[in-house]
Amino acid sequence: QIQHIEMARDMAASFNHLYGNGKDLLVLPEAAVDDNVALLPGLDGRKMSKSYDNTIALFGPREQLKKQIMSIVTDSRAPGEPKSTEGSALYQIYRAFADDAEAAAFAQAFADGIAWGDAKQRLFERIDAEIGPMRERYQHLIAHPEEVEQLLLRGAEKARAIATPFMRELR
């Protein structure tokens, strides 16, 4: 979250000021927020949040993902009736996964009066195409914790090779 990055910036700036002697020892982190995903709506149209219980379980079973997407709240506009992308949780979630051309095509489908069920199916297919391979990898790693341990040990070795000399300099 942005406020955590701001706190890290403050700490790094303070450390650099106190101990850097004009040199920036610690790099000040920058927030990088894609405007298309800055605030994602949940299944009920409110801000997506675990506390609202309106999240989408991307790494859960495929059937659960489909069921959740099909439960996204929409208005009562009928098939064939133009729909607005403005304020549409369905469109905003799609936009988080789509490139500009895909988003434009989906927006056109809204203007052309796509049925809500068809729009939800397209959203499900788009998310599943993106997340499916990651979900498979996740399931594999859950089933093989020894691989996770090996990855962590290799990562620790790489980090230690960089961090140890840097920590000496900081001290």
Buried (B, 14 or more C-beta within 10 A) or exposed (E): EEEEBEEEBEEBBEBBEEEBEEEEEBEEEEEEEEEBEEEBBBBBBEEBEEEEEBBBEBBEEEEEBBEBBBEBBBEEBEEEEEBEBEEBBBBBBBBBBBEEEBBEEBBEBBEEEBBBEEBBBBBBEBBBEBBEEEBEEBEEEEEEEEEEEEEEEEEEEEEEEEEEEEEEEEE
